[in-house]
Amino acid sequence: MGLEIHAQLATRTKIYCADEVTFGAAPNTHVSPISLGHPGALPTLNAASVELAITLGLATGCAIAERCHFARKNYFYPDLPKGYQISQDTTPLCTDGALNIRLKDGTEKRIRIQRIHLEEDAGKSLHDQDLYDSLIDLNRASAGLIEIVSHPDLRSPEEAMAYLTEVRRLVRYLDVCDGNMEEGSLRCDANVSVMRVGSERFGTRCEIKNMNSISNVGRAIVFEINRQIQIIESGGTITQETRTWDASTSRTLSMRDKESADDYRYFPEPDLLPLRVSTAAREAIRARMPELPQAIFHRLTTELKLSDFDAGLITEERTISAYFFQAAVAYRAKYQAPLEAKTLASWMNGPIRTTLNETATDIAAFPLSPAATAELLHLVVSGQVSLSAVKEEIYPTVLAAARAGQVRDPLAVAQEKNLLQNSNADELRAIVATVLSQNPEQVATYRSGKVGLLGFFVGQVRQATGGKADPKLVNQLLAEALNG
Ligand code: MN
């Protein structure tokens, strides 16, 4: 399999004219003579589109063309008023890159990228708005797209889904595209073929279109693989064609015979000058790029010893990893000590993620600052309040206050709710000594090797303190007193 991914560029205006790029606006309100394809209207290339395409090209290790030109791809469709799409043919802006995907067993696989080129979107045909007629909305016409074409390096539906997930994460990290598949900002076509075990020649491929989620891509590929195998095993041959995924019946259906490049009569676009990318311009874009998610993932799993699972969730989105590092920095600044990465990751992937899911918001709209999260976690790390009390009592209180526009000091909430643990070592040491003197037999048994009795002593100490002793400190003091 190889995937062709179209990503709508997150620019304010369209790629060849100044109409705004919007989603959900009233039909045909963001159009102009250029996007409507009026004769004689002249396109102008949007520089921001080029920068975004180069950004993704650099992030995937592509070569960036120093000079390239645009080409007309001619075809008729009602939502394409010009009768051609301004795309790139023989001189794509970015070529020969790759993206690593992570497989279930933890190994990585390199998927080669043939090319990333610039082009414009078409309008939308609306078939469900009117009883008798199809209607056309040209708000999307001439919005900027990049088409990311992989080599046929994908060998299973899981790999295809992992690759698409990785592309989506990357374009979102880089603010190249919002990655919204339901709204069509990210669209994926899959070229699928099968061959017999041991064969070295790919079979005839079919292209599947119209899959609007990552799981639909997986389902469509599974169906298509089985369809092709069945045809071959019953003695038939595969016809090269374009098929559409019908999510309501979970099948792919034939749309049309596959057109070849010749059918589009590509020729150089006469209304746009060739595009030159200077070394200085390219390097300036490279210098502005944020740290890539795979690099952050690597740093989290090696230097900070997080599990793949925790690191995967933290690097899902740039806003989440940014919050993680901001909270770590805030903690260190305030308490002059590092916050353990695992403690912070578990908190973010646990209570914070639950809150975000419950309110269907992302972390950009989360009302607690990274510094506030650092303060909450300090209560646990310092042994002042138990993790469960912070999670169940203090966090909801502080969060509710923040939603109402108030800042509550977590320590003050702990005092008010009487949740502070006794972490005064001298006081606890005295209680430990009393407990041991009251239970001489158990002490002797423990010292003779029955170390399981530690739990008994912990229970006694907690009882003597009304359940408010810092368990970590109690364990440590008991171990000192019993073994010392
Ligand atoms: Mn395309």
Boltz pocket constraint, residues with backbone or C-beta under 6 A from the ligand:
constraints:
  - pocket:
      binder: B
      contacts: [[A, 6], [A, 119], [A, 147]]
      max_distance: 6.0
